[in-house]
Amino acid sequence: MAQLSLAIPKRWQPATVWLLYGVGLVPAAWTFYLGATDQLGADPVKTFELFLGIWTIRFLIATLAVSPARELFGWNYLRYRRALGLLTFYYALMHFTVYMVLDQAMDINAVINDVLKRPFIMFGMAGLAMLAPLAATSNNFSIRRLGKNWIWLHRLVYIIAACGALHFALSTKILDLEQYIYVGLIIALILYRSWRPIGRSRKKSQGRTRDRAVASAS
């Protein structure tokens, strides 16, 4: 497949990572400002909560798309995957905080009753619980300390993505176009991750077959 180069010069890359953090948090800051100035409509808490949830999904999709983009199109943005993953966690945590503090006023009984009425909330909470250790170990020290276990731990991101998709899809009775698109992208990215080892195994097998054929012919 033809590859389109979208490489960023190395000398700019460290600065662009920090720029990504700054730009990534702008939507949350701006919407908080709109809420604080009474510009989020009749139910600003619900609007803000939904907005943070949608941006969680967007950053999650962007995080999952980094490896396929490199393998399929040659777009190497691995340097930004950690920032995208941490932004996913920050938005998920803000989404949960708004729900607990502003929506439910830290009333645990109200939260339990809400979860019983709307079980999709459990998928969101489970996703956040699994996302927390990934965020805590998204640093070079943890990579060195955990070794191969770090790779296994961070594969939880695909289970987190499934929880996020279920939470997002079940949060409304009727899915809108945006939900179909985001859930579809998450499913496609999970399927791609599942297929990738099979594809690599087939390529290796085909390579060994060609090598044997060449050896037999010589």
ABEGO torsion letter per residue (X at the ends): XBBBBABBBAAAAAAAAAAAAAAAAAAAAAAAAAAAAGAAEABAAAAAAAAAAAAAAAAAAAAAAAAAAAAAAGBBAAAAAAAAAAAAAAAAAAAAAAAAAAAAGGBAAAAAAAAAABAAAAAAAAAAAAAAAAAAABBAAAAAAAEAAAAAAAAAAAAAAAAAAAAAAAABABBBAAAAAAAAAAAAAAAAAAAAAAAAAAAAAAAAAAAAAAAAAX
